[in-house]
Amino acid sequence: AICPRFVKQQCSKTEQNCLLSHTPTANNMPHCLYFQRGRCKNESCIFPHVSVSPDAPVCKLFALEGYCPKGLECHSKHVHVCPEFAETAKCSNANCRLPHVAQSTSKDKHA
C-alpha cells in the first residue's frame, strides 16, 4: 500500500524506513476523484486518471489491502472507504478503520 503521508508530501521517513510504499503505481494509488467528476485541472496530478462508472462498486481488494493487481484495468473504484458500507450502508466489522461513506448512484440523482 502507498504511504498516505507520502502522497500528501508529509512523511518524514525515507522509503527504506517507512513500512508503506513511497513508489506510486496504478496498482497502489487511489483514482483521482476530481477526474472522476470531470474537474481535475492539476497538470501534475499524481493520481491515476481513470474513467469508472459512477455506479461502479468500491474495489474491495484496493480498499482493504491498498493494492489491486488489475490497476488501470479494474472497473471498480479505487478509493479508501469501507466497501461493505458503500454497498449496504452497514458494516459488520466493529473495528473497521475505513471511512463509512454511502455510495451515491445515478439512480439517487434521478429520484
N, CA, C and O atoms as CSV, one atom per row, in Angstrom:
chain,resi,resn,atom,element,x,y,z
A,1,ALA,N,N,0.845,-1.187,0.000
A,1,ALA,CA,C,0.000,0.000,0.000
A,1,ALA,C,C,0.890,1.249,0.000
A,1,ALA,O,O,1.993,1.252,0.547
A,2,ILE,N,N,0.382,2.287,-0.619
A,2,ILE,CA,C,1.109,3.555,-0.681
A,2,ILE,C,C,0.985,4.265,0.673
A,2,ILE,O,O,-0.051,4.179,1.332
A,3,CYS,N,N,2.015,4.943,1.067
A,3,CYS,CA,C,2.012,5.702,2.319
A,3,CYS,C,C,1.142,6.949,2.140
A,3,CYS,O,O,1.458,7.800,1.307
A,4,PRO,N,N,0.051,7.073,2.907
A,4,PRO,CA,C,-0.806,8.252,2.746
A,4,PRO,C,C,-0.088,9.557,3.082
A,4,PRO,O,O,-0.386,10.598,2.496
A,5,ARG,N,N,0.846,9.505,4.013
A,5,ARG,CA,C,1.611,10.720,4.347
A,5,ARG,C,C,2.544,11.097,3.205
A,5,ARG,O,O,2.761,12.281,2.947
A,6,PHE,N,N,3.098,10.097,2.515
A,6,PHE,CA,C,3.952,10.369,1.356
A,6,PHE,C,C,3.134,11.046,0.254
A,6,PHE,O,O,3.596,12.003,-0.368
A,7,VAL,N,N,1.927,10.549,0.018
A,7,VAL,CA,C,1.056,11.121,-1.018
A,7,VAL,C,C,0.775,12.591,-0.723
A,7,VAL,O,O,0.706,13.412,-1.637
A,8,LYS,N,N,0.614,12.919,0.561
A,8,LYS,CA,C,0.355,14.308,0.974
A,8,LYS,C,C,1.646,15.099,1.165
A,8,LYS,O,O,1.614,16.246,1.610
A,9,GLN,N,N,2.783,14.484,0.829
A,9,GLN,CA,C,4.107,15.087,0.999
A,9,GLN,C,C,4.359,15.466,2.455
A,9,GLN,O,O,4.940,16.513,2.744
A,10,GLN,N,N,3.910,14.592,3.377
A,10,GLN,CA,C,4.063,14.854,4.802
A,10,GLN,C,C,4.786,13.736,5.545
A,10,GLN,O,O,4.855,13.768,6.773
A,11,CYS,N,N,5.329,12.744,4.831
A,11,CYS,CA,C,6.028,11.643,5.503
A,11,CYS,C,C,7.470,12.055,5.767
A,11,CYS,O,O,8.210,12.413,4.850
A,12,SER,N,N,7.851,11.998,7.028
A,12,SER,CA,C,9.208,12.396,7.405
A,12,SER,C,C,10.207,11.251,7.239
A,12,SER,O,O,11.412,11.449,7.400
A,13,LYS,N,N,9.710,10.056,6.916
A,13,LYS,CA,C,10.582,8.891,6.771
A,13,LYS,C,C,11.006,8.705,5.320
A,13,LYS,O,O,10.353,9.188,4.395
A,14,THR,N,N,12.106,7.998,5.145
A,14,THR,CA,C,12.523,7.613,3.795
A,14,THR,C,C,11.801,6.323,3.436
A,14,THR,O,O,11.224,5.672,4.308
A,15,GLU,N,N,11.827,5.951,2.169
A,15,GLU,CA,C,11.160,4.711,1.773
A,15,GLU,C,C,11.753,3.510,2.505
A,15,GLU,O,O,11.040,2.552,2.803
A,16,GLN,N,N,13.043,3.554,2.793
A,16,GLN,CA,C,13.689,2.449,3.500
A,16,GLN,C,C,13.223,2.348,4.958
A,16,GLN,O,O,13.221,1.257,5.530
A,17,ASN,N,N,12.832,3.471,5.559
A,17,ASN,CA,C,12.419,3.484,6.966
A,17,ASN,C,C,10.909,3.417,7.166
A,17,ASN,O,O,10.449,3.195,8.286
A,18,CYS,N,N,10.140,3.599,6.119
A,18,CYS,CA,C,8.679,3.617,6.213
A,18,CYS,C,C,8.142,2.214,5.919
A,18,CYS,O,O,8.645,1.526,5.031
A,19,LEU,N,N,7.134,1.802,6.655
A,19,LEU,CA,C,6.541,0.479,6.443
A,19,LEU,C,C,5.712,0.413,5.159
A,19,LEU,O,O,5.440,-0.674,4.650
A,20,LEU,N,N,5.314,1.569,4.640
A,20,LEU,CA,C,4.486,1.620,3.434
A,20,LEU,C,C,5.301,2.128,2.247
A,20,LEU,O,O,6.376,2.703,2.416
A,21,SER,N,N,4.779,1.909,1.064
A,21,SER,CA,C,5.491,2.256,-0.169
A,21,SER,C,C,5.545,3.764,-0.408
A,21,SER,O,O,4.603,4.492,-0.096
A,22,HIS,N,N,6.649,4.207,-0.958
A,22,HIS,CA,C,6.807,5.586,-1.419
A,22,HIS,C,C,6.937,5.597,-2.940
A,22,HIS,O,O,7.441,6.563,-3.513
A,23,THR,N,N,6.488,4.534,-3.589
A,23,THR,CA,C,6.554,4.412,-5.042
A,23,THR,C,C,5.141,4.306,-5.597
A,23,THR,O,O,4.559,3.221,-5.578
A,24,PRO,N,N,4.569,5.410,-6.095
A,24,PRO,CA,C,3.205,5.354,-6.621
A,24,PRO,C,C,3.134,4.550,-7.918
A,24,PRO,O,O,3.962,4.711,-8.814
A,25,THR,N,N,2.130,3.688,-7.996
A,25,THR,CA,C,1.854,2.928,-9.214
A,25,THR,C,C,0.347,2.936,-9.443
A,25,THR,O,O,-0.416,3.350,-8.571
A,26,ALA,N,N,-0.075,2.481,-10.608
A,26,ALA,CA,C,-1.508,2.383,-10.901
A,26,ALA,C,C,-2.180,1.350,-10.002
A,26,ALA,O,O,-3.402,1.358,-9.858
A,27,ASN,N,N,-1.398,0.469,-9.402
A,27,ASN,CA,C,-1.950,-0.585,-8.554
A,27,ASN,C,C,-2.150,-0.152,-7.104
A,27,ASN,O,O,-2.977,-0.731,-6.399
A,28,ASN,N,N,-1.401,0.865,-6.644
A,28,ASN,CA,C,-1.489,1.232,-5.231
A,28,ASN,C,C,-1.980,2.660,-4.981
A,28,ASN,O,O,-2.051,3.094,-3.832
A,29,MET,N,N,-2.312,3.382,-6.029
A,29,MET,CA,C,-2.789,4.762,-5.861
A,29,MET,C,C,-4.301,4.834,-6.054
A,29,MET,O,O,-4.837,4.211,-6.970
A,30,PRO,N,N,-4.994,5.592,-5.199
A,30,PRO,CA,C,-6.428,5.789,-5.426
A,30,PRO,C,C,-6.653,6.601,-6.692
A,30,PRO,O,O,-5.812,7.410,-7.085
A,31,HIS,N,N,-7.796,6.376,-7.323
A,31,HIS,CA,C,-8.140,7.136,-8.524
A,31,HIS,C,C,-8.343,8.607,-8.173
A,31,HIS,O,O,-8.734,8.940,-7.054
A,32,CYS,N,N,-8.076,9.476,-9.133
A,32,CYS,CA,C,-8.290,10.913,-8.948
A,32,CYS,C,C,-9.794,11.190,-8.898
A,32,CYS,O,O,-10.501,10.998,-9.887
A,33,LEU,N,N,-10.270,11.639,-7.746
A,33,LEU,CA,C,-11.701,11.917,-7.594
A,33,LEU,C,C,-12.121,13.137,-8.401
A,33,LEU,O,O,-13.260,13.214,-8.861
A,34,TYR,N,N,-11.217,14.086,-8.575
A,34,TYR,CA,C,-11.538,15.270,-9.377
A,34,TYR,C,C,-11.718,14.874,-10.841
A,34,TYR,O,O,-12.618,15.379,-11.512
A,35,PHE,N,N,-10.872,13.977,-11.339
A,35,PHE,CA,C,-11.004,13.497,-12.716
A,35,PHE,C,C,-12.318,12.741,-12.882
A,35,PHE,O,O,-12.992,12.874,-13.904
A,36,GLN,N,N,-12.679,11.947,-11.872
A,36,GLN,CA,C,-13.940,11.196,-11.925
A,36,GLN,C,C,-15.128,12.139,-12.119
A,36,GLN,O,O,-16.119,11.782,-12.756
A,37,ARG,N,N,-15.017,13.337,-11.565
A,37,ARG,CA,C,-16.104,14.330,-11.666
A,37,ARG,C,C,-15.900,15.295,-12.830
A,37,ARG,O,O,-16.671,16.238,-13.008
A,38,GLY,N,N,-14.840,15.047,-13.631
A,38,GLY,CA,C,-14.557,15.907,-14.778
A,38,GLY,C,C,-13.974,17.249,-14.403
A,38,GLY,O,O,-14.111,18.214,-15.155
A,39,ARG,N,N,-13.314,17.332,-13.231
A,39,ARG,CA,C,-12.851,18.629,-12.738
A,39,ARG,C,C,-11.363,18.706,-12.421
A,39,ARG,O,O,-10.936,19.692,-11.821
A,40,CYS,N,N,-10.548,17.713,-12.795
A,40,CYS,CA,C,-9.126,17.785,-12.447
A,40,CYS,C,C,-8.420,18.765,-13.377
A,40,CYS,O,O,-8.377,18.568,-14.591
A,41,LYS,N,N,-7.878,19.806,-12.798
A,41,LYS,CA,C,-7.166,20.832,-13.559
A,41,LYS,C,C,-5.662,20.795,-13.265
A,41,LYS,O,O,-4.902,21.602,-13.801
A,42,ASN,N,N,-5.240,19.863,-12.418
A,42,ASN,CA,C,-3.844,19.776,-11.993
A,42,ASN,C,C,-3.032,19.003,-13.030
A,42,ASN,O,O,-3.149,17.782,-13.132
A,43,GLU,N,N,-2.217,19.712,-13.793
A,43,GLU,CA,C,-1.414,19.073,-14.841
A,43,GLU,C,C,-0.384,18.106,-14.275
A,43,GLU,O,O,0.065,17.205,-14.983
A,44,SER,N,N,-0.005,18.275,-13.017
A,44,SER,CA,C,0.970,17.370,-12.408
A,44,SER,C,C,0.310,16.439,-11.381
A,44,SER,O,O,0.960,15.996,-10.434
A,45,CYS,N,N,-0.966,16.150,-11.568
A,45,CYS,CA,C,-1.715,15.273,-10.664
A,45,CYS,C,C,-1.047,13.898,-10.608
A,45,CYS,O,O,-0.751,13.297,-11.641
A,46,ILE,N,N,-0.815,13.411,-9.391
A,46,ILE,CA,C,-0.151,12.117,-9.233
A,46,ILE,C,C,-1.136,10.948,-9.185
A,46,ILE,O,O,-0.725,9.787,-9.208
A,47,PHE,N,N,-2.428,11.251,-9.120
A,47,PHE,CA,C,-3.434,10.197,-9.029
A,47,PHE,C,C,-3.844,9.736,-10.420
A,47,PHE,O,O,-3.978,10.562,-11.323
A,48,PRO,N,N,-4.049,8.418,-10.618
A,48,PRO,CA,C,-4.438,7.911,-11.939
A,48,PRO,C,C,-5.764,8.503,-12.417
A,48,PRO,O,O,-6.744,8.548,-11.674
A,49,HIS,N,N,-5.772,8.950,-13.656
A,49,HIS,CA,C,-6.985,9.466,-14.289
A,49,HIS,C,C,-7.660,8.314,-15.013
A,49,HIS,O,O,-7.306,7.977,-16.143
A,50,VAL,N,N,-8.637,7.714,-14.344
A,50,VAL,CA,C,-9.327,6.528,-14.832
A,50,VAL,C,C,-10.816,6.816,-14.861
A,50,VAL,O,O,-11.373,7.334,-13.893
A,51,SER,N,N,-11.460,6.483,-15.971
A,51,SER,CA,C,-12.914,6.635,-16.072
A,51,SER,C,C,-13.577,5.364,-15.551
A,51,SER,O,O,-13.406,4.280,-16.109
A,52,VAL,N,N,-14.330,5.521,-14.480
A,52,VAL,CA,C,-15.070,4.414,-13.885
A,52,VAL,C,C,-16.516,4.865,-13.760
A,52,VAL,O,O,-16.782,6.022,-13.433
A,53,SER,N,N,-17.444,3.967,-14.017
A,53,SER,CA,C,-18.866,4.288,-13.919
A,53,SER,C,C,-19.203,4.821,-12.531
A,53,SER,O,O,-18.691,4.310,-11.535
A,54,PRO,N,N,-20.061,5.845,-12.450
A,54,PRO,CA,C,-20.485,6.338,-11.130
A,54,PRO,C,C,-21.172,5.248,-10.305
A,54,PRO,O,O,-21.181,5.312,-9.076
A,55,ASP,N,N,-21.744,4.252,-10.980
A,55,ASP,CA,C,-22.423,3.152,-10.296
A,55,ASP,C,C,-21.488,1.994,-9.956
A,55,ASP,O,O,-21.926,1.005,-9.367
A,56,ALA,N,N,-20.215,2.099,-10.314
A,56,ALA,CA,C,-19.260,1.014,-10.059
A,56,ALA,C,C,-19.096,0.808,-8.557
A,56,ALA,O,O,-19.137,1.766,-7.785
A,57,PRO,N,N,-18.911,-0.435,-8.149
A,57,PRO,CA,C,-18.684,-0.690,-6.725
A,57,PRO,C,C,-17.272,-0.270,-6.313
A,57,PRO,O,O,-16.403,-0.053,-7.158
A,58,VAL,N,N,-17.065,-0.163,-5.020
A,58,VAL,CA,C,-15.732,0.078,-4.479
A,58,VAL,C,C,-14.934,-1.213,-4.650
A,58,VAL,O,O,-15.440,-2.298,-4.364
A,59,CYS,N,N,-13.712,-1.103,-5.106
A,59,CYS,CA,C,-12.826,-2.266,-5.245
A,59,CYS,C,C,-12.458,-2.746,-3.834
A,59,CYS,O,O,-11.722,-2.074,-3.111
A,60,LYS,N,N,-12.977,-3.908,-3.461
A,60,LYS,CA,C,-12.754,-4.420,-2.101
A,60,LYS,C,C,-11.273,-4.664,-1.824
A,60,LYS,O,O,-10.774,-4.335,-0.748
A,61,LEU,N,N,-10.586,-5.235,-2.786
A,61,LEU,CA,C,-9.168,-5.530,-2.590
A,61,LEU,C,C,-8.369,-4.242,-2.380
A,61,LEU,O,O,-7.516,-4.177,-1.494
A,62,PHE,N,N,-8.644,-3.214,-3.198
A,62,PHE,CA,C,-7.924,-1.948,-3.049
A,62,PHE,C,C,-8.261,-1.291,-1.708
A,62,PHE,O,O,-7.369,-0.818,-1.005
A,63,ALA,N,N,-9.547,-1.264,-1.358
A,63,ALA,CA,C,-9.959,-0.602,-0.117
A,63,ALA,C,C,-9.359,-1.279,1.112
A,63,ALA,O,O,-8.948,-0.607,2.058
A,64,LEU,N,N,-9.309,-2.610,1.096
A,64,LEU,CA,C,-8.845,-3.342,2.270
A,64,LEU,C,C,-7.333,-3.546,2.310
A,64,LEU,O,O,-6.731,-3.528,3.384
A,65,GLU,N,N,-6.721,-3.737,1.152
A,65,GLU,CA,C,-5.290,-4.045,1.100
A,65,GLU,C,C,-4.431,-2.882,0.599
A,65,GLU,O,O,-3.212,-2.889,0.775
A,66,GLY,N,N,-5.068,-1.879,-0.029
A,66,GLY,CA,C,-4.307,-0.764,-0.589
A,66,GLY,C,C,-3.602,-1.115,-1.881
A,66,GLY,O,O,-2.687,-0.411,-2.306
A,67,TYR,N,N,-4.029,-2.212,-2.514
A,67,TYR,CA,C,-3.385,-2.680,-3.745
A,67,TYR,C,C,-4.398,-3.477,-4.561
A,67,TYR,O,O,-5.167,-4.268,-4.015
A,68,CYS,N,N,-4.389,-3.261,-5.868
A,68,CYS,CA,C,-5.233,-4.033,-6.776
A,68,CYS,C,C,-4.371,-4.489,-7.947
A,68,CYS,O,O,-3.794,-3.650,-8.639
A,69,PRO,N,N,-4.267,-5.805,-8.191
A,69,PRO,CA,C,-3.425,-6.289,-9.281
A,69,PRO,C,C,-3.922,-5.862,-10.662
A,69,PRO,O,O,-3.150,-5.856,-11.621
A,70,LYS,N,N,-5.203,-5.505,-10.770
A,70,LYS,CA,C,-5.751,-5.083,-12.067
A,70,LYS,C,C,-5.334,-3.664,-12.432
A,70,LYS,O,O,-5.342,-3.307,-13.610
A,71,GLY,N,N,-4.971,-2.852,-11.448
A,71,GLY,CA,C,-4.522,-1.482,-11.713
A,71,GLY,C,C,-5.513,-0.692,-12.546
A,71,GLY,O,O,-6.682,-0.573,-12.180
A,72,LEU,N,N,-5.048,-0.147,-13.674
A,72,LEU,CA,C,-5.892,0.685,-14.540
A,72,LEU,C,C,-6.989,-0.109,-15.229
A,72,LEU,O,O,-7.944,0.478,-15.736
A,73,GLU,N,N,-6.875,-1.434,-15.257
A,73,GLU,CA,C,-7.872,-2.283,-15.914
A,73,GLU,C,C,-9.052,-2.618,-15.007
A,73,GLU,O,O,-10.026,-3.216,-15.465
A,74,CYS,N,N,-8.986,-2.248,-13.745
A,74,CYS,CA,C,-10.060,-2.546,-12.799
A,74,CYS,C,C,-11.262,-1.652,-13.097
A,74,CYS,O,O,-11.113,-0.454,-13.336
A,75,HIS,N,N,-12.449,-2.247,-13.079
A,75,HIS,CA,C,-13.675,-1.498,-13.363
A,75,HIS,C,C,-14.362,-1.001,-12.091
A,75,HIS,O,O,-15.451,-0.431,-12.155
A,76,SER,N,N,-13.731,-1.215,-10.945
A,76,SER,CA,C,-14.273,-0.752,-9.671
A,76,SER,C,C,-13.525,0.499,-9.217
A,76,SER,O,O,-12.470,0.838,-9.753
A,77,LYS,N,N,-14.090,1.174,-8.225
A,77,LYS,CA,C,-13.495,2.418,-7.729
A,77,LYS,C,C,-12.345,2.123,-6.772
A,77,LYS,O,O,-12.494,1.354,-5.823
A,78,HIS,N,N,-11.204,2.740,-7.031
A,78,HIS,CA,C,-10.051,2.628,-6.139
A,78,HIS,C,C,-10.081,3.812,-5.185
A,78,HIS,O,O,-9.497,4.862,-5.451
A,79,VAL,N,N,-10.766,3.622,-4.079
A,79,VAL,CA,C,-10.907,4.652,-3.049
A,79,VAL,C,C,-10.699,3.997,-1.688
A,79,VAL,O,O,-10.874,2.789,-1.531
A,80,HIS,N,N,-10.326,4.810,-0.714
A,80,HIS,CA,C,-10.108,4.304,0.643
A,80,HIS,C,C,-11.361,4.536,1.481
A,80,HIS,O,O,-11.392,5.418,2.339
A,81,VAL,N,N,-12.397,3.733,1.221
A,81,VAL,CA,C,-13.627,3.751,2.012
A,81,VAL,C,C,-14.022,2.299,2.275
A,81,VAL,O,O,-13.558,1.391,1.586
A,82,CYS,N,N,-14.864,2.087,3.254
A,82,CYS,CA,C,-15.326,0.744,3.592
A,82,CYS,C,C,-16.206,0.212,2.458
A,82,CYS,O,O,-17.271,0.770,2.197
A,83,PRO,N,N,-15.776,-0.861,1.781
A,83,PRO,CA,C,-16.560,-1.368,0.658
A,83,PRO,C,C,-17.901,-1.958,1.086
A,83,PRO,O,O,-18.881,-1.858,0.347
A,84,GLU,N,N,-17.956,-2.566,2.258
A,84,GLU,CA,C,-19.217,-3.137,2.744
A,84,GLU,C,C,-20.228,-2.029,3.016
A,84,GLU,O,O,-21.395,-2.146,2.644
A,85,PHE,N,N,-19.782,-0.949,3.665
A,85,PHE,CA,C,-20.695,0.159,3.958
A,85,PHE,C,C,-21.137,0.852,2.673
A,85,PHE,O,O,-22.296,1.247,2.548
A,86,ALA,N,N,-20.222,1.001,1.722
A,86,ALA,CA,C,-20.563,1.645,0.451
A,86,ALA,C,C,-21.650,0.862,-0.281
A,86,ALA,O,O,-22.497,1.445,-0.958
A,87,GLU,N,N,-21.617,-0.464,-0.140
A,87,GLU,CA,C,-22.576,-1.318,-0.846
A,87,GLU,C,C,-23.895,-1.488,-0.098
A,87,GLU,O,O,-24.958,-1.520,-0.719
A,88,THR,N,N,-23.837,-1.598,1.246
A,88,THR,CA,C,-25.033,-1.964,2.009
A,88,THR,C,C,-25.477,-0.920,3.032
A,88,THR,O,O,-26.534,-1.072,3.645
A,89,ALA,N,N,-24.694,0.131,3.224
A,89,ALA,CA,C,-24.935,1.157,4.248
A,89,ALA,C,C,-24.832,0.563,5.657
A,89,ALA,O,O,-25.358,1.126,6.617
A,90,LYS,N,N,-24.140,-0.595,5.770
A,90,LYS,CA,C,-23.887,-1.232,7.064
A,90,LYS,C,C,-22.472,-1.797,7.041
A,90,LYS,O,O,-21.937,-2.123,5.981
A,91,CYS,N,N,-21.878,-1.908,8.221
A,91,CYS,CA,C,-20.547,-2.513,8.326
A,91,CYS,C,C,-20.568,-3.518,9.470
A,91,CYS,O,O,-20.906,-3.174,10.603
A,92,SER,N,N,-20.207,-4.756,9.171
A,92,SER,CA,C,-20.228,-5.820,10.177
A,92,SER,C,C,-18.940,-5.864,11.006
A,92,SER,O,O,-18.853,-6.622,11.972
A,93,ASN,N,N,-17.942,-5.059,10.636
A,93,ASN,CA,C,-16.662,-5.064,11.341
A,93,ASN,C,C,-16.642,-3.949,12.388
A,93,ASN,O,O,-16.502,-2.773,12.053
A,94,ALA,N,N,-16.783,-4.328,13.645
A,94,ALA,CA,C,-16.806,-3.334,14.726
A,94,ALA,C,C,-15.491,-2.567,14.826
A,94,ALA,O,O,-15.461,-1.463,15.370
A,95,ASN,N,N,-14.407,-3.139,14.309
A,95,ASN,CA,C,-13.093,-2.489,14.367
A,95,ASN,C,C,-12.671,-1.877,13.037
A,95,ASN,O,O,-11.493,-1.579,12.844
A,96,CYS,N,N,-13.599,-1.688,12.130
A,96,CYS,CA,C,-13.291,-1.135,10.806
A,96,CYS,C,C,-12.707,0.268,10.956
A,96,CYS,O,O,-13.258,1.114,11.660
A,97,ARG,N,N,-11.589,0.495,10.283
A,97,ARG,CA,C,-10.923,1.799,10.375
A,97,ARG,C,C,-11.109,2.631,9.113
A,97,ARG,O,O,-10.583,3.739,9.012
A,98,LEU,N,N,-11.862,2.094,8.145
A,98,LEU,CA,C,-12.091,2.826,6.901
A,98,LEU,C,C,-13.279,3.768,7.055
A,98,LEU,O,O,-14.196,3.480,7.824
A,99,PRO,N,N,-13.280,4.886,6.339
A,99,PRO,CA,C,-14.427,5.795,6.391
A,99,PRO,C,C,-15.694,5.098,5.890
A,99,PRO,O,O,-15.656,4.332,4.928
A,100,HIS,N,N,-16.806,5.374,6.554
A,100,HIS,CA,C,-18.093,4.812,6.153
A,100,HIS,C,C,-18.854,5.857,5.346
A,100,HIS,O,O,-19.497,6.754,5.891
A,101,VAL,N,N,-18.757,5.708,4.029
A,101,VAL,CA,C,-19.347,6.651,3.085
A,101,VAL,C,C,-20.368,5.902,2.250
A,101,VAL,O,O,-20.049,4.888,1.629
A,102,ALA,N,N,-21.599,6.402,2.236
A,102,ALA,CA,C,-22.638,5.769,1.423
A,102,ALA,C,C,-22.336,5.998,-0.046
A,102,ALA,O,O,-21.949,7.094,-0.451
A,103,GLN,N,N,-22.514,4.962,-0.831
A,103,GLN,CA,C,-22.267,5.022,-2.274
A,103,GLN,C,C,-23.413,5.786,-2.924
A,103,GLN,O,O,-24.576,5.427,-2.740
A,104,SER,N,N,-23.102,6.830,-3.679
A,104,SER,CA,C,-24.148,7.516,-4.434
A,104,SER,C,C,-24.184,6.905,-5.819
A,104,SER,O,O,-23.144,6.611,-6.408
A,105,THR,N,N,-25.374,6.718,-6.328
A,105,THR,CA,C,-25.533,6.138,-7.658
A,105,THR,C,C,-26.302,7.102,-8.525
A,105,THR,O,O,-26.895,8.060,-8.029
A,106,SER,N,N,-26.293,6.852,-9.822
A,106,SER,CA,C,-27.046,7.716,-10.730
A,106,SER,C,C,-28.533,7.605,-10.436
A,106,SER,O,O,-29.283,8.542,-10.708
A,107,LYS,N,N,-28.981,6.464,-9.877
A,107,LYS,CA,C,-30.392,6.306,-9.514
A,107,LYS,C,C,-30.775,7.317,-8.444
A,107,LYS,O,O,-31.874,7.870,-8.474
A,108,ASP,N,N,-29.851,7.565,-7.476
A,108,ASP,CA,C,-30.121,8.528,-6.410
A,108,ASP,C,C,-30.342,9.926,-6.976
A,108,ASP,O,O,-31.157,10.687,-6.455
A,109,LYS,N,N,-29.628,10.259,-8.023
A,109,LYS,CA,C,-29.695,11.601,-8.580
A,109,LYS,C,C,-30.974,11.832,-9.384
A,109,LYS,O,O,-31.381,12.972,-9.607
A,110,HIS,N,N,-31.607,10.724,-9.822
A,110,HIS,CA,C,-32.812,10.858,-10.634
A,110,HIS,C,C,-34.080,10.683,-9.809
A,110,HIS,O,O,-35.182,10.805,-10.345
A,111,ALA,N,N,-33.948,10.406,-8.540
A,111,ALA,CA,C,-35.117,10.162,-7.691
A,111,ALA,C,C,-35.778,11.456,-7.283
A,111,ALA,O,O,-36.778,11.440,-6.566
